[in-house]
Amino acid sequence: MQFLNTLTVLALVVMSFALIVAVPVLYASSEDSGRSNRLILLGSAVWVALVLLNWGVSFFVV
């Protein structure tokens, strides 16, 4: 179970770095703001899901 917790933390860190880079880039691009907003919303939803998953898995790790 500790291995699964490590994987969820790694996924959360990778997603956080991806959002740190992607959000300013998507806001700076003026081509298709609707698509950019959907990508930012999707990335944020995945990040929140990873936080909740990590919280749930952490209960099983001693």
Protein Blocks (a to p, Z undefined) as FASTA:
>chain_A
ZZmmmmmmmmmmmmmmmmmmmmmmmmmpckbmmlmmmmmmmmmmmmmmmmmmmmmmmmmp
ZZ
